[in-house]
Amino acid sequence: MTEAGAPIVVFDGVCRLCSRWVAFLLDHDRGGRLRFAAMQGATGRALLQRHGLDPDDPTSFLWVEGERGYRNSDAILRIVTGFGGAWRLLALLRLIPRPLRDAAYRLIARNRYRWFGRTTQCRVPDAATARRFLD
């Protein structure tokens, strides 16, 4: 399954943008610490509900670290700044008020199927990354 306390990214498994995001994270998470749960799976749905998000709302994005959940732009910034190095500079985006950051996030989230497309099934991990996907 997953290591206790390993950070989990809950993503929309049928969204092409989200699948590209997961591929980006897999490429940049060299330590292999991130785990992934599609919101369409039992683990993803349970995590969304536990953190007050509607599992049937595909605009939801969640990053779970320990027992704490982060949403939307806060989640994205925590993930990428966690890569270290130059990625930490993106922490400066936290100077932008959260309501503005989240408004930009929601604009993309609401339009992502139209702009980037949708698949009929969740991403199928390859053998090298399968252990990092829950469900």
C-alpha atoms as an extended CHARMM CRD file, in Angstrom:
* protein
*
       135  EXT
         1         1  MET       CA              0.0000000000        0.0000000000        0.0000000000  PROA      1               0.0000000000
         2         2  THR       CA              1.6620000000        3.2400000000        1.1080000000  PROA      2               0.0000000000
         3         3  GLU       CA              4.1720000000        4.2410000000        3.7240000000  PROA      3               0.0000000000
         4         4  ALA       CA              2.6110000000        5.7320000000        6.8300000000  PROA      4               0.0000000000
         5         5  GLY       CA              2.4470000000        9.4990000000        6.5120000000  PROA      5               0.0000000000
         6         6  ALA       CA              3.5420000000        9.5680000000        2.8600000000  PROA      6               0.0000000000
         7         7  PRO       CA              2.0550000000       12.6340000000        1.1470000000  PROA      7               0.0000000000
         8         8  ILE       CA             -0.8720000000       11.8780000000       -1.1560000000  PROA      8               0.0000000000
         9         9  VAL       CA             -2.0530000000       13.8090000000       -4.2070000000  PROA      9               0.0000000000
        10        10  VAL       CA             -5.7690000000       13.3100000000       -4.9050000000  PROA      10              0.0000000000
        11        11  PHE       CA             -6.4070000000       14.0550000000       -8.5760000000  PROA      11              0.0000000000
        12        12  ASP       CA             -9.1240000000       13.7350000000      -11.2070000000  PROA      12              0.0000000000
        13        13  GLY       CA             -8.2330000000       10.5260000000      -13.0100000000  PROA      13              0.0000000000
        14        14  VAL       CA            -10.1920000000       11.2840000000      -16.2010000000  PROA      14              0.0000000000
        15        15  CYS       CA             -8.8170000000       14.7970000000      -16.7500000000  PROA      15              0.0000000000
        16        16  ARG       CA             -6.0090000000       15.0550000000      -19.3090000000  PROA      16              0.0000000000
        17        17  LEU       CA             -4.5100000000       18.1190000000      -17.5870000000  PROA      17              0.0000000000
        18        18  CYS       CA             -4.5240000000       16.2600000000      -14.2740000000  PROA      18              0.0000000000
        19        19  SER       CA             -2.8550000000       13.2350000000      -15.8890000000  PROA      19              0.0000000000
        20        20  ARG       CA             -0.1290000000       15.5260000000      -17.2420000000  PROA      20              0.0000000000
        21        21  TRP       CA              0.2110000000       17.0470000000      -13.7530000000  PROA      21              0.0000000000
        22        22  VAL       CA              0.6930000000       13.5660000000      -12.2860000000  PROA      22              0.0000000000
        23        23  ALA       CA              3.3080000000       12.7740000000      -14.9640000000  PROA      23              0.0000000000
        24        24  PHE       CA              5.0880000000       16.0500000000      -14.0970000000  PROA      24              0.0000000000
        25        25  LEU       CA              5.0560000000       15.1450000000      -10.4110000000  PROA      25              0.0000000000
        26        26  LEU       CA              6.3830000000       11.6530000000      -11.1030000000  PROA      26              0.0000000000
        27        27  ASP       CA              9.2380000000       13.1490000000      -13.1480000000  PROA      27              0.0000000000
        28        28  HSD       CA             10.1770000000       15.7150000000      -10.5060000000  PROA      28              0.0000000000
        29        29  ASP       CA              9.6590000000       13.6940000000       -7.3480000000  PROA      29              0.0000000000
        30        30  ARG       CA             13.0240000000       11.9790000000       -7.5910000000  PROA      30              0.0000000000
        31        31  GLY       CA             12.8000000000       10.5970000000       -4.0530000000  PROA      31              0.0000000000
        32        32  GLY       CA              9.5560000000        8.8050000000       -4.8840000000  PROA      32              0.0000000000
        33        33  ARG       CA              7.8340000000       10.1200000000       -1.7800000000  PROA      33              0.0000000000
        34        34  LEU       CA              4.5290000000       11.1870000000       -3.3500000000  PROA      34              0.0000000000
        35        35  ARG       CA              1.5690000000        8.8280000000       -3.5750000000  PROA      35              0.0000000000
        36        36  PHE       CA             -1.4190000000        9.3120000000       -5.8500000000  PROA      36              0.0000000000
        37        37  ALA       CA             -5.1330000000        8.5860000000       -5.4740000000  PROA      37              0.0000000000
        38        38  ALA       CA             -7.6640000000        9.2320000000       -8.2270000000  PROA      38              0.0000000000
        39        39  MET       CA            -10.7810000000       10.9350000000       -6.9270000000  PROA      39              0.0000000000
        40        40  GLN       CA            -12.7740000000        8.2360000000       -8.7300000000  PROA      40              0.0000000000
        41        41  GLY       CA            -11.2700000000        5.5040000000       -6.5040000000  PROA      41              0.0000000000
        42        42  ALA       CA            -12.2560000000        4.5110000000       -2.9720000000  PROA      42              0.0000000000
        43        43  THR       CA             -9.1560000000        6.0320000000       -1.3520000000  PROA      43              0.0000000000
        44        44  GLY       CA             -9.4480000000        9.3300000000       -3.2410000000  PROA      44              0.0000000000
        45        45  ARG       CA            -13.1580000000        9.6510000000       -2.4560000000  PROA      45              0.0000000000
        46        46  ALA       CA            -12.5800000000        8.8950000000        1.2300000000  PROA      46              0.0000000000
        47        47  LEU       CA             -9.7520000000       11.4450000000        1.4770000000  PROA      47              0.0000000000
        48        48  LEU       CA            -11.8400000000       14.1410000000       -0.2080000000  PROA      48              0.0000000000
        49        49  GLN       CA            -14.7340000000       13.5030000000        2.1610000000  PROA      49              0.0000000000
        50        50  ARG       CA            -12.4640000000       13.4150000000        5.2140000000  PROA      50              0.0000000000
        51        51  HSD       CA            -11.1550000000       16.8690000000        4.2890000000  PROA      51              0.0000000000
        52        52  GLY       CA            -14.5540000000       18.4220000000        3.5640000000  PROA      52              0.0000000000
        53        53  LEU       CA            -14.5270000000       18.2250000000       -0.2340000000  PROA      53              0.0000000000
        54        54  ASP       CA            -17.2380000000       16.7870000000       -2.4800000000  PROA      54              0.0000000000
        55        55  PRO       CA            -15.8620000000       13.6520000000       -4.1860000000  PROA      55              0.0000000000
        56        56  ASP       CA            -18.3240000000       14.1820000000       -7.0460000000  PROA      56              0.0000000000
        57        57  ASP       CA            -17.0020000000       17.6900000000       -7.7630000000  PROA      57              0.0000000000
        58        58  PRO       CA            -14.1820000000       17.3100000000      -10.2680000000  PROA      58              0.0000000000
        59        59  THR       CA            -12.8580000000       20.7980000000       -9.4850000000  PROA      59              0.0000000000
        60        60  SER       CA            -11.5750000000       19.4780000000       -6.1600000000  PROA      60              0.0000000000
        61        61  PHE       CA             -7.8270000000       19.1030000000       -5.7140000000  PROA      61              0.0000000000
        62        62  LEU       CA             -6.3110000000       17.8580000000       -2.5100000000  PROA      62              0.0000000000
        63        63  TRP       CA             -2.8230000000       17.3260000000       -1.0910000000  PROA      63              0.0000000000
        64        64  VAL       CA             -2.7100000000       15.3050000000        2.1060000000  PROA      64              0.0000000000
        65        65  GLU       CA              0.3690000000       15.4920000000        4.2840000000  PROA      65              0.0000000000
        66        66  GLY       CA              0.0910000000       13.5450000000        7.5230000000  PROA      66              0.0000000000
        67        67  GLU       CA             -3.3920000000       14.2380000000        8.8220000000  PROA      67              0.0000000000
        68        68  ARG       CA             -3.5820000000       17.6890000000        7.2310000000  PROA      68              0.0000000000
        69        69  GLY       CA             -5.2080000000       18.4360000000        3.8830000000  PROA      69              0.0000000000
        70        70  TYR       CA             -4.4480000000       21.3730000000        1.6090000000  PROA      70              0.0000000000
        71        71  ARG       CA             -6.6430000000       22.5320000000       -1.2600000000  PROA      71              0.0000000000
        72        72  ASN       CA             -6.3370000000       24.3050000000       -4.5790000000  PROA      72              0.0000000000
        73        73  SER       CA             -3.4540000000       26.7800000000       -4.9320000000  PROA      73              0.0000000000
        74        74  ASP       CA             -2.0950000000       26.0470000000       -1.4420000000  PROA      74              0.0000000000
        75        75  ALA       CA             -1.8680000000       22.3650000000       -2.3740000000  PROA      75              0.0000000000
        76        76  ILE       CA             -0.0640000000       23.0630000000       -5.6370000000  PROA      76              0.0000000000
        77        77  LEU       CA              2.4240000000       25.4360000000       -4.0150000000  PROA      77              0.0000000000
        78        78  ARG       CA              3.1900000000       22.9930000000       -1.1930000000  PROA      78              0.0000000000
        79        79  ILE       CA              3.8470000000       20.2070000000       -3.6720000000  PROA      79              0.0000000000
        80        80  VAL       CA              6.1740000000       22.0670000000       -6.0300000000  PROA      80              0.0000000000
        81        81  THR       CA              8.0940000000       23.9450000000       -3.3390000000  PROA      81              0.0000000000
        82        82  GLY       CA              8.6630000000       20.5750000000       -1.6910000000  PROA      82              0.0000000000
        83        83  PHE       CA             10.8860000000       19.6150000000       -4.6250000000  PROA      83              0.0000000000
        84        84  GLY       CA             13.5000000000       21.9950000000       -3.2090000000  PROA      84              0.0000000000
        85        85  GLY       CA             16.0950000000       23.8910000000       -5.2130000000  PROA      85              0.0000000000
        86        86  ALA       CA             14.8050000000       26.5680000000       -7.5550000000  PROA      86              0.0000000000
        87        87  TRP       CA             11.2500000000       25.2600000000       -7.0920000000  PROA      87              0.0000000000
        88        88  ARG       CA             11.2540000000       26.9430000000       -3.6660000000  PROA      88              0.0000000000
        89        89  LEU       CA             11.1050000000       30.3090000000       -5.4250000000  PROA      89              0.0000000000
        90        90  LEU       CA              7.4910000000       29.5640000000       -6.2780000000  PROA      90              0.0000000000
        91        91  ALA       CA              6.7580000000       30.0730000000       -2.5810000000  PROA      91              0.0000000000
        92        92  LEU       CA              6.7860000000       33.7860000000       -3.4740000000  PROA      92              0.0000000000
        93        93  LEU       CA              3.3930000000       33.1950000000       -5.0720000000  PROA      93              0.0000000000
        94        94  ARG       CA              2.0530000000       32.9130000000       -1.5200000000  PROA      94              0.0000000000
        95        95  LEU       CA              2.4170000000       36.7100000000       -1.3980000000  PROA      95              0.0000000000
        96        96  ILE       CA             -0.5950000000       36.8240000000       -3.7190000000  PROA      96              0.0000000000
        97        97  PRO       CA             -3.6990000000       36.6660000000       -1.5280000000  PROA      97              0.0000000000
        98        98  ARG       CA             -5.2090000000       33.1740000000       -1.4020000000  PROA      98              0.0000000000
        99        99  PRO       CA             -8.6140000000       34.3230000000       -2.7580000000  PROA      99              0.0000000000
       100       100  LEU       CA             -6.9130000000       35.5820000000       -5.9390000000  PROA      100             0.0000000000
       101       101  ARG       CA             -4.7540000000       32.4480000000       -6.3080000000  PROA      101             0.0000000000
       102       102  ASP       CA             -7.7480000000       30.2070000000       -5.7380000000  PROA      102             0.0000000000
       103       103  ALA       CA             -9.8780000000       32.1850000000       -8.2140000000  PROA      103             0.0000000000
       104       104  ALA       CA             -7.2460000000       31.5130000000      -10.8910000000  PROA      104             0.0000000000
       105       105  TYR       CA             -7.1510000000       27.8530000000       -9.8570000000  PROA      105             0.0000000000
       106       106  ARG       CA            -10.9650000000       27.5780000000      -10.0810000000  PROA      106             0.0000000000
       107       107  LEU       CA            -11.0270000000       29.2220000000      -13.5210000000  PROA      107             0.0000000000
       108       108  ILE       CA             -8.6690000000       26.5530000000      -14.8420000000  PROA      108             0.0000000000
       109       109  ALA       CA            -10.4140000000       23.7550000000      -12.9190000000  PROA      109             0.0000000000
       110       110  ARG       CA            -13.8560000000       24.6730000000      -14.2690000000  PROA      110             0.0000000000
       111       111  ASN       CA            -12.6250000000       24.7660000000      -17.8680000000  PROA      111             0.0000000000
       112       112  ARG       CA            -10.0110000000       22.0110000000      -17.9100000000  PROA      112             0.0000000000
       113       113  TYR       CA            -12.1360000000       19.4020000000      -19.7050000000  PROA      113             0.0000000000
       114       114  ARG       CA            -12.9830000000       21.9020000000      -22.4320000000  PROA      114             0.0000000000
       115       115  TRP       CA             -9.4270000000       23.2310000000      -22.7590000000  PROA      115             0.0000000000
       116       116  PHE       CA             -7.4130000000       20.0290000000      -22.2740000000  PROA      116             0.0000000000
       117       117  GLY       CA             -9.8470000000       17.1550000000      -22.8080000000  PROA      117             0.0000000000
       118       118  ARG       CA            -11.0590000000       14.1870000000      -20.8790000000  PROA      118             0.0000000000
       119       119  THR       CA            -10.3940000000       10.4570000000      -20.9800000000  PROA      119             0.0000000000
       120       120  THR       CA            -12.8130000000        7.6140000000      -20.4030000000  PROA      120             0.0000000000
       121       121  GLN       CA            -10.6830000000        5.9640000000      -17.7400000000  PROA      121             0.0000000000
       122       122  CYS       CA             -8.1730000000        6.8040000000      -15.0410000000  PROA      122             0.0000000000
       123       123  ARG       CA             -4.4570000000        6.8240000000      -15.7540000000  PROA      123             0.0000000000
       124       124  VAL       CA             -2.9660000000        3.3370000000      -15.7100000000  PROA      124             0.0000000000
       125       125  PRO       CA              0.4650000000        3.4830000000      -14.0720000000  PROA      125             0.0000000000
       126       126  ASP       CA              3.3950000000        1.6420000000      -15.5730000000  PROA      126             0.0000000000
       127       127  ALA       CA              5.1830000000       -1.0760000000      -13.6170000000  PROA      127             0.0000000000
       128       128  ALA       CA              7.8430000000        1.3640000000      -12.3500000000  PROA      128             0.0000000000
       129       129  THR       CA              5.3070000000        3.7010000000      -10.7300000000  PROA      129             0.0000000000
       130       130  ALA       CA              2.4130000000        1.3690000000       -9.8840000000  PROA      130             0.0000000000
       131       131  ARG       CA              3.3730000000        1.1150000000       -6.1980000000  PROA      131             0.0000000000
       132       132  ARG       CA              2.8520000000        4.8850000000       -5.8410000000  PROA      132             0.0000000000
       133       133  PHE       CA             -0.8200000000        4.7420000000       -6.8950000000  PROA      133             0.0000000000
       134       134  LEU       CA             -3.4630000000        3.8440000000       -4.3300000000  PROA      134             0.0000000000
       135       135  ASP       CA             -6.4640000000        1.7690000000       -5.4610000000  PROA      135             0.0000000000
